């Protein structure tokens, strides 16, 4: 979809549909809704007074203008109660409007960001509106071959602004939102792709597309190089698959030379059968999504490079399949990790923490300012927090606050779980240094406790995205399926480090 900002007035703009907004508790129309209503002889006011539109959140009504203004239709969208208004709701409002317009097979629409007096910065409003439109109209249709002509698509979204100063602010913000949304699309596409079309090798190739950007370098370690380094935890998981594992290293150098990098680590299991401890067949097809953490890291670095965020970042994605086979690792095996610590295998379906153990150890070689990892790590996190919440654990309160603040901006909900010493006792092994599962009780936390053994003294936050990585039903601006969760969160975190 083409995003355009034009220096015009919505009243005089020729388009298929003009979108205006109204608060549920607004006693009178305001902003562009009031202006269009006046030009149309009170059509919007008449609809409200007649009880046909109340302004409830996401409520949408259509008015045909019959030539009173150049726009053929006015879409009036409810913002809900003004006291409850926030940017997350604004994203949803414009997503719902865009979806409705697409449903009617219209090709484009326009709006003004003049909603009356609201307590939000114009740049934040512009970014949220564009994100809502783009993220809410995402469709994964790459593998549909029949009746493709029936797939409805929006072609253009126009923001109208006639004030010179506001025009430049909106134009800049819209471009940033477009870049970030494109990075979310990138991650959603990767996670949505079937396992046979998104192997570790293909995932590394997708990283190569990012490395074509300015200031981004790519290095991919093969199994021989990993063996020489001693990444036996990752290689142990990979043994059951005929697909060769890859260790993807993306470096974005946007900051000053010599500045410490932020290390972003993403789990990259391109398909997870559970290995010898095989999963039930029901919903196993969803296990193509077990590399959503790696996809988020790749998407975030893509956005950072295009936004030219002045930070240095290294992205590490250990990528492999986890399958049963004659050479597959088994319960009872002991693996020696890159850190030198030995790990007793109690369950081969607790594989994500094994590949992350080697990746987190490798991250220390960069002497990073901080380490953040994302992983669809535990079903226990879904049991604890539900489908829509990221579980956060970590060792550094300042870093956790920065991540929490970023989540408040992006609307990606997260909740901190404790990482007390008692949980660490549960991952001690009788025959090795550690065991790869502490049992069902506190499973999300014991998994994080396991990861903490590989980060050294560096500030670290672990984000368990098992719940929100894949949605089974639509949310306002996230269609069901791959959500791309974590991309905007990481980008906002990086932006906050330099106030970009």
N, C-alpha and C positions, 0 to 999 in steps of 0.2 A: 504494500500500500504506500502510495506517495503522501508524505506529510508536507504541507505547504503553509507558510505564514504570509498573509497578504495585507498590504496597507490599504484597507478599504473600510467600509461601514456595512455591517450585517444587513441593515435595512435595504441597502441598494445592491446587495450581492446576489447574482444570478446563480442558483444552485437547485439541486433536486430536493434538498431538505436542509432546513436551518434548525439547529438544536438550541433551545433555551431552557433555563432551569428555574425552579420555584421551590421555596421552603414550605414545609407543611404548616408551620406556624407563622408564616409570613402574612401579615394583614393586608399588604398590598404588593403588587408586582414590583420588582426592582431590576436594575441592570438592563441587559439587552431584552429580557422578557417584557419589561415595561415599554421599551422603545418600539418593539415590534407590535405589541398590543395596540399602542396608540396609532401606529400607521395602518393597522388592519381594522380600525374602528371598534376595538374592544372585544375581539373574538376570543382571546385567551381569558379575559376577565369574565366573559359570559359563560365560558365552559366551567370555570371555577365556581362562579355564583350558582350555576345550575347543579352543582354537586357531582359533575362528571370527572373532576380532577381535584385531588386533595393535596397533592405534593408529597405523598408518602414516599419513602425511600425506594427508588428504582421504578416507581409508577411512571408509565409512559402513555401519553395521548397524542394523537395526530390531528392537526387542523389543516385543511386544504385552503390555500389562500385565495384562489380564484382570481389571480392577477392583481391583488391589492399590493403585493410586493413581488420582486423578481423571484424569490424562493417559492417553489411550487407547494411546499409543505412546511409546516412548523411542527417539530417534535418538542413537546413540553415534557420535561423529565423531573421527577420529584427528588429533592435533596434530603428529604426527611426533616426532622426537627433541627433548628439552627444550633441549639445548644449541644447536639450530638455530632455536629458536622466535623469531619476530619478528612485528611487527604486519602485515607484508605477508602472511605465511602465515595469520595469524588472519583477515584479510579473505577470503582464499581458502577457508578452512575453513567459514566461515559462508555464503559464497556457494554452495559445493557442497552444504551441508546444505539451504539454501533451494531450490536447483534440484531436489534430490531430492524434497523435500516437495511442490513444485509439480508435479513429474512424476507423483506419485501422486494429483494433483487434490485435495489437501487445501487448505483456504482459509487456514490460519494455523498458527502454532506459537509456542512460548515457550521462553525459556532463562534461565539465571542466569549472571552473569559471574564466579561463583565457580569458578575453574579450579584452585584450590589456590595454592601459592606460585609466582608468576612475577614476573620483574623488569620490570614495566611499570606505568605510572601508570594508575589506574582510568579517568581521563578519556580517555586514549589507547585503552584497551581498548574502552570504550563506543563511541567514534567509529569505530574500526576495524570492530567487529562490525556496526554499523548500515550503514556504507558497504559492507561485503561483501555484506550481504543485499540492499540496494537496488541497488547497481551490478551485482551478479551476476544479478539477475532482470529486468534491462532487456530489453524487447522492442520492436522497431519494427514495428508492425502497422497503421499509419495507412491504408495503401493496400490492405489485404486486405479484400475484400468478401464472399468466399465462405466459408462454414463458420466464421464468426466465433465461433459458440457452442463450437467445439472449442478455442479459444485458452484455455489454462490460466493462471490468475492467482492469486497469493497476495493475500489481502485484509488480513491483519494479522500483525504481528510484535510480540510482547510480551517485554519484559525484566522479570524479576522480581527485586525487591530488598526485603528487610525491614528493613535497617539505615537509620535516618533520614538520617544524614550521607551515606552512600553513595548513597542514593536521589536526593538533590538533585544530587549530582555527575553521576550517570548520566543523570538527566532533562535537565540542561543540555547535556551532551555529545551525547546522542542527538539533541536538537533541532538542534545545530550540524551534526552529520553529515547530518541530513535536508536541511538547507538546501544544504549543499555537494553532496550527491548529486543534488538537484533541479537544481542548476546544471549538473552533468555531463549529466543527462538533456536539459536544454535544448540544450546544445551537440551531443550525439549526435543529437538530432532534426533539428537544422539541417543537420548534415553528411550525415545519411542521406537527407534529402529530395532528390528528383530535381531536375535543373537547371531544368526548366520550372516547378517549384514553389518554387524558391529563387533567384530572380533578384536582382540588386542592389537593386531596389526593394523586393522582399519581405524581403530581409535587413535593409534599413533599417526596415521595418515591425516586424520582430522586435526590433530595438533599441528601438523605441518602447514595446514591452511592458516593457522594463527601465526606461525613463525614467518609467514610472508609479510607480516606487518612490520612497520618500523620499530626498531629497538626490542624485538623479540627474537630470542635464539632458541633453537630446539636441539636437544640431544636425546637419543633413544638407546637405552641399553638393551642388548639381547641377552638370552639365557647364559651364553658363554661369559659375557662380561659380568653378569650378576653372580655367576658361580665364582669367578675370580675374586669378586669383592666379598663374598661370603653371605649373600642374601638367601640363605637357605630356608627361611620361613616363607618367603614369597615363592621360591622355587618348589618347596614342598607342596604348596597348594596347587601349583601349576602342573604337577607330575601326571595327574589323571587325564589331562587334555592333550590332544594332538595339535591344538593351536598353540604356537609359541608365545610365551609371555613377553611383555614389553614393560620397561620402566621408563616412563616419559618424564623428561625434564624440560620445562619451559621457563625461560628467564626473560623477564621484562625489565629493562633498565630505563626507567623514567625519571629516577632521582639523580642525585649527584654521585659521581664516581667515588667509591669508597664508603658511601652510606650503607648501613646495614639493610639487608632485605627482609621483607616479610615472607615467611615460608607458608604456602598454602598447600595442603596435602589432601588429595581426594581419592577415596576408594574406587578402584576401577575393575571390579569383577564384572566382566561383560556377560557372563551367564553363570548362575549359581544353582546347581542341582542339589547342593548340600554335600556332594561327594559321597563317600562310603556311608556316611550318616544321612542318607538321601531324604529329601523332603517329600511330603505327600504330593501326589500328582495334581490335586486341585490347586489351581492358581499358580502352578509352577511356571507357566508362561510369563508371569509378571516378573520373574527373576532376571529377565533381560534388563531390568531397571537397576541392577545392583551396582552399576557404575555411575549413579546419579551424582555422587560426591565428586568423582573425577570430572564429570561433565560440567558441574558448577565451577570448579576451579578453572577449567579451560575457558568457559564462557566469561568468567570474571577477568581473566588475563586479556582476553580478546577486547573486552570493553575498556579496560584500563589503558591498553595501548592506543586505542582509537580516541579516547578522551584525553590522552596525554597526561594522565595523573602523575604528578611528580613524586613517585615512590619507586623503589626497587622491589621487585617481587620475584620469587621463584615458586613455580608450581610443580609439584611432584605427584605423578599418578602411576601407582603400581597397577598394572593391567594383566589380568589372566582370567581364564575360565576355571570353575571349580566343578569337576566332573569325576564320577567313579570310573575306574579302569584298572587294568592289571598292574599299572605302575603308580596308582594313586596312593597318597598318604593315608594312613589308617589310624583309628583310635588306638592309643597306646604307643604310637611312635613318639620319638623325641627329636625335635629339630633344634639346631644351633643357629640362632639369629645373627644378623649383621652386628648387633651390639655385643655378641659373645655370650649372651644369656641363653640358656637352654629352655625349651618349652615342651612340656608334655601335652600331647594331643588327647583330649578327652572326647571331643566331638568335632568331626571334620566340617560341620556346618557353621562352626565358629571360625571361619576362614578370613573374614575381613580384617579382624584385629591382627592376624598373622602377617598379612601383606603390608598393613599399616605399620607394624612394628619395624620392619626393615626400612620403610619409607621415612618414618619419623627419625630413625637413627641416621639415615642418610641426610636428612634435613639439617642435622647438627653440623655437618661439614661446611655449611654456608655461614656459620656463626650468626644466625638470624636475630633480628630484633624481637621477633615473636613467631610462634608457630600456631597455625589454626588448621585443624583437619575437619573434613566433612565426610560423613559416611552413612549409608543406609545400613547401620550396623546391627541393630537388634529389634526383633519383634517385640521385645519387652518394653521398648520405648513407646510403641503404639498402645500397648496395654496400659501403660502408666499415664500417658498424656493425650492419647487419641490420635486421629489421623492428621490433624491440622497444626500440630505444635512440634517445634524442634526442641530436642533435649540438649541442654548446655551443661557442660562440666569443665573444670579447668583449675589451674594452679595460680593464676594471677588475677587479682581483683580489678586492677586497672584495665587489663585487657578484656576481661569479662564485661566491664561497664561499657567499653567502646563498642563491643559487639552488641550488647543490649540496646545501646543508644541507636546504633545503625538499624536494628530490627524495628525500633519504634518508628523510624522514618519510612522504612520500606513496607511495613505492615506484615512482615514475615514473623509470625508469633514464635517466641521461644521461652523456655522456662528452665531455670537452673535447678539441677539436682545436686545433692551433696556428694562429696568425694572424701568421706571420712576414713580414717585409718582402719576402722573395723572391716571395711569392704576389701581392703588390700589383703587381709588375712585369708579371704576366700579364694584367692588365686594362687596361693602358695602350693607347690607340688611336693609330694613325698619323694619323688624320684628325679626331679629336675628343679631348675630355679623357679619356674612358673608353670601353671597349667592354663590352657586356653579358654576355659570356662569356669566360672565360679558357681554354676548351678542356676536354677530358675529364679531364686529369690534375689531381687535387686539386680537383675541381669544387665540392665543398661548401665548401671553404676559399676559393676564389677568389670564390664568390658572396658569402661573408661579407666578404671584402676589399672587394668592390664596395660593399656596404651601409655599410661603415665610412667611406666617403667623404662620407656625408650626415649624420653625427651630431654633427659639431663636436667640442667638448671634453667632452661629457657622458659620464658613466659609462654603458656600454652592454653588453648581452648579447644575442646572437642565438641563438635556439633553432630548429634545423631539425627539424621533427616529421614529415618525410615518411614515415618508417618506421612509427611507432606510431599515426599518425592513423587508419588503417584496417587492421583485422586480417582475415586470411583464414581464421583458425581461432580457436576459443575459447581464452581464457586463464581462469584460475580465477574472476575476478570481472569480466572484460570479455568479453561475448559477441562473436562475430565481427561485423565491420562497424565502424561508427564508434565510436571509443573515448572521445572527449571528452578526449583527452590534453591536458595543460596547464592545465586548469581548476583541479584540486586543487593543482597545483604553484604556480600564481600566487596562489591563495588562501592557501596555507601561507606563501609568501614575504611576502605582505602582513601576515598574522597575526604573523609573526616580527618585523616592524618595530615592533610595538607590544605583543608578548607577550600576544596575545589567544587 
